[in-house]
């Protein structure tokens, strides 16, 4: 979808982008190879050609600063297939004071969980986040990232926030409800867990030392991170269908 996008060009909004698709200018190559395009002057065509060439170079080299500078943040979802191999899926749990308790991070193959007072390593966390080219979360823009930035430095990243993506698709509800709608499964012992339940089990573990309670908190949090990959695929496919494919 990234190479089908013209929304980053100066002066091109959503309506103009859709008009280009309807004219048969479906991707960057179509634009560059067209001698004239209806509604675009020769001067602007040359300017747009130069911007697209810059985008091609940034795309080839995975220069994220170009896309952070010129791409609307609400359209970062378009980059998901391109950056999937460099994506980081993450979720946190906090106590009632907003202090970090647990964070799970998945790269699509491996999952690592850091737990307060056990293996919480902020230097390692910082390194993991610095290597990612895309962050994938559910409501991480409003919750997870502001909390994490109290502990580690996280530079501006391409961020696919699934909460906003699903609201845009008409699903203004929580992560667990969206999982159920789309058939994304969890084990039965954490299927009906929510954040407040994780906090209660954490409190129980702290007061009693019951390790089974801690294991449930960790298991729940790991699902919160791992299931984001399936939901990202769903959100991307549906957003692409409604945004781009429906215009062709």
C-alpha positions as CSV (number, residue, x, y, z in Angstrom):
1,X,0.0,0.0,0.0
2,X,2.9,2.4,0.6
3,X,3.7,2.6,-3.1
4,X,0.0,3.3,-3.9
5,X,0.1,6.3,-1.7
6,X,0.3,9.9,-2.8
7,X,-0.9,11.5,0.4
8,X,2.6,12.5,1.3
9,X,3.0,14.8,-1.7
10,X,2.7,18.5,-0.9
11,X,-0.8,19.7,-1.7
12,X,-2.3,16.3,-2.2
13,X,-5.1,15.4,0.2
14,X,-7.4,12.4,0.4
15,X,-9.7,13.5,-2.3
16,X,-6.9,14.3,-4.8
17,X,-5.3,10.9,-4.0
18,X,-8.5,9.1,-4.7
19,X,-8.9,11.0,-8.0
20,X,-5.4,9.8,-9.0
21,X,-6.4,6.2,-8.4
22,X,-9.6,6.6,-10.4
23,X,-7.6,8.0,-13.3
24,X,-5.5,4.8,-13.3
25,X,-2.5,6.3,-11.5
26,X,-2.4,3.4,-8.9
27,X,1.2,3.6,-7.8
28,X,4.4,5.6,-7.9
29,X,5.5,4.0,-11.2
30,X,2.3,4.9,-12.9
31,X,2.8,8.5,-11.8
32,X,6.4,8.8,-12.9
33,X,5.8,7.1,-16.3
34,X,2.8,9.4,-17.1
35,X,3.8,12.3,-19.3
36,X,0.7,14.3,-18.3
37,X,-1.9,13.8,-15.6
38,X,-5.3,15.4,-15.6
39,X,-5.6,18.2,-13.0
40,X,-1.8,18.5,-12.5
41,X,0.2,21.3,-14.1
42,X,3.6,20.5,-15.8
43,X,5.3,22.4,-13.0
44,X,3.6,20.5,-10.2
45,X,4.2,17.2,-12.1
46,X,7.9,17.9,-12.0
47,X,7.8,18.7,-8.3
48,X,5.7,15.6,-7.5
49,X,8.1,13.5,-9.6
50,X,11.0,14.7,-7.5
51,X,9.2,14.0,-4.3
52,X,8.3,10.5,-5.4
53,X,11.9,9.8,-6.4
54,X,12.9,10.9,-2.9
55,X,10.3,8.5,-1.5
56,X,11.7,5.7,-3.7
57,X,15.2,6.2,-2.3
58,X,13.8,6.4,1.3
59,X,11.8,3.3,0.7
60,X,14.7,1.3,-0.7
61,X,17.0,2.3,2.2
62,X,14.3,2.2,4.9
63,X,14.9,5.8,5.9
64,X,12.2,6.2,8.4
65,X,12.8,10.0,8.9
66,X,11.4,10.7,5.4
67,X,8.1,9.0,6.2
68,X,7.9,10.4,9.7
69,X,8.3,13.9,8.2
70,X,5.9,13.7,5.2
71,X,3.4,10.9,5.9
72,X,0.2,11.7,7.9
73,X,0.3,9.7,11.2
74,X,-3.2,8.3,10.7
75,X,-1.9,6.7,7.5
76,X,1.0,4.9,9.1
77,X,-1.0,1.6,8.8
78,X,-0.2,1.7,5.0
79,X,3.5,0.8,5.8
80,X,2.7,-2.4,7.7
81,X,3.5,-5.0,5.1
82,X,6.7,-3.2,4.2
83,X,7.9,-3.0,7.8
84,X,6.4,-6.2,9.2
85,X,9.8,-7.9,9.5
86,X,11.0,-5.0,11.6
87,X,7.9,-4.5,13.7
88,X,7.6,-4.7,17.5
89,X,4.3,-5.8,19.1
90,X,4.1,-4.8,22.7
91,X,1.8,-4.3,25.7
92,X,2.2,-3.3,29.3
93,X,0.5,-3.7,32.7
94,X,0.7,-1.0,35.4
95,X,-0.3,-0.7,39.0
96,X,-2.9,1.7,40.3
97,X,-0.3,4.5,40.3
98,X,0.7,4.0,36.7
99,X,4.0,2.3,37.5
100,X,5.2,-0.3,35.1
101,X,4.7,-3.9,36.3
102,X,5.0,-6.1,33.2
103,X,5.8,-5.6,29.5
104,X,5.7,-8.2,26.8
105,X,7.4,-7.7,23.4
106,X,7.0,-9.9,20.3
107,X,8.8,-9.6,17.0
108,X,6.4,-12.1,15.4
109,X,8.5,-15.1,16.2
110,X,9.9,-14.7,19.7
111,X,8.3,-13.2,22.8
112,X,10.1,-11.6,25.8
113,X,8.5,-10.6,29.0
114,X,10.0,-8.2,31.6
115,X,8.6,-8.3,35.1
116,X,9.1,-5.7,37.8
117,X,11.4,-6.9,40.6
118,X,12.4,-9.9,38.6
119,X,14.0,-9.3,35.2
120,X,13.1,-5.7,34.4
121,X,16.1,-4.4,32.4
122,X,15.6,-0.9,31.0
123,X,18.9,-0.9,29.1
124,X,17.8,-4.0,27.2
125,X,14.3,-2.6,26.7
126,X,15.7,0.6,25.3
127,X,17.9,-1.4,22.9
128,X,15.0,-3.5,21.7
129,X,12.8,-0.5,21.0
130,X,15.7,1.4,19.2
131,X,16.0,-1.5,16.7
132,X,12.4,-1.5,15.7
133,X,11.3,0.3,12.6
134,X,7.5,0.0,13.4
135,X,5.7,-0.2,16.7
136,X,2.4,-2.0,16.9
137,X,0.1,-1.6,19.9
138,X,-3.5,-1.3,21.1
139,X,-4.0,2.2,22.4
140,X,-0.2,2.6,22.9
141,X,-0.3,6.2,21.7
142,X,-2.4,7.2,24.7
143,X,-1.3,4.7,27.4
144,X,1.7,2.3,26.8
145,X,4.2,4.7,25.2
146,X,3.7,7.6,27.7
147,X,4.2,5.2,30.6
148,X,7.3,3.6,28.9
149,X,8.9,7.0,28.3
150,X,9.1,7.5,32.0
151,X,11.6,4.6,32.0
152,X,13.4,4.6,28.7
153,X,14.0,6.9,25.8
154,X,11.9,6.0,22.8
155,X,12.6,8.0,19.6
156,X,9.7,8.9,17.3
157,X,8.7,5.8,15.4
158,X,6.2,4.7,12.8
159,X,3.4,3.5,15.0
160,X,0.5,1.4,14.0
161,X,-2.0,1.9,16.8
162,X,-4.7,-0.8,16.4
163,X,-7.1,1.0,18.7
164,X,-7.4,3.9,16.3
165,X,-7.4,1.6,13.3
166,X,-10.4,-0.4,14.5
167,X,-12.3,2.7,15.6
168,X,-11.8,3.9,12.0
169,X,-13.3,0.6,10.9
170,X,-16.3,1.0,13.2
171,X,-15.2,-1.1,16.1
172,X,-15.0,1.3,19.0
173,X,-14.4,-1.2,21.7
174,X,-11.6,-2.9,23.7
175,X,-8.9,-5.4,22.6
176,X,-10.6,-8.5,24.0
177,X,-13.9,-7.7,22.4
178,X,-12.2,-7.2,19.0
179,X,-10.4,-10.5,19.4
180,X,-13.7,-12.2,19.9
181,X,-15.3,-10.5,16.9
182,X,-12.5,-11.7,14.6
183,X,-11.9,-15.1,16.2
184,X,-8.5,-14.4,17.7
185,X,-8.1,-16.9,20.5
186,X,-6.6,-17.1,24.0
187,X,-6.3,-20.0,26.4
188,X,-9.4,-20.4,28.5
189,X,-7.7,-19.4,31.8
190,X,-7.1,-15.9,30.5
191,X,-9.8,-15.6,27.9
192,X,-12.0,-13.4,30.1
193,X,-9.1,-11.5,31.7
194,X,-9.0,-7.7,31.6
195,X,-6.4,-5.2,32.8
196,X,-8.2,-4.8,36.2
197,X,-8.0,-8.6,36.7
198,X,-4.3,-8.6,36.0
199,X,-3.8,-5.9,38.7
200,X,-5.9,-7.9,41.2
201,X,-3.8,-11.1,40.5
202,X,-0.6,-9.0,40.8
203,X,-1.7,-7.7,44.2
204,X,-2.6,-11.2,45.3
205,X,0.8,-12.4,44.2
206,X,2.5,-9.6,46.1
207,X,0.6,-10.3,49.3
208,X,0.6,-14.1,49.2
209,X,3.6,-15.0,47.1
210,X,1.4,-17.2,45.0
211,X,3.4,-17.9,41.9
212,X,0.4,-19.2,40.0
213,X,-1.2,-15.7,40.2
214,X,2.0,-14.2,38.8
215,X,2.0,-16.7,35.9
216,X,-1.5,-15.8,35.0
217,X,-0.6,-12.1,34.8
218,X,2.4,-12.9,32.6
219,X,0.4,-15.2,30.4
220,X,-2.4,-12.6,30.0
221,X,0.1,-9.9,29.1
222,X,2.0,-12.1,26.6
223,X,-1.3,-12.7,24.8
224,X,-1.9,-9.0,24.7
225,X,1.3,-8.6,22.8
226,X,1.3,-11.7,20.6
227,X,-2.3,-11.4,19.4
228,X,-1.5,-7.9,18.0
229,X,0.1,-9.5,15.0
230,X,-3.1,-11.3,13.9
231,X,-5.1,-8.1,14.5
232,X,-2.7,-6.0,12.6
233,X,-3.1,-8.2,9.6
234,X,-6.9,-7.9,9.9
235,X,-6.9,-4.2,10.3
236,X,-4.4,-3.6,7.5
237,X,-6.4,-5.8,5.0
238,X,-9.7,-4.1,5.8
239,X,-8.3,-0.6,5.8
240,X,-6.7,-1.3,2.4
241,X,-9.9,-2.7,1.0
242,X,-11.9,0.3,2.1
243,X,-9.3,3.0,1.3
244,X,-7.8,1.8,-1.9
245,X,-9.3,-1.3,-3.5
246,X,-12.9,0.1,-3.3
247,X,-11.7,3.0,-5.4
248,X,-10.4,0.9,-8.3
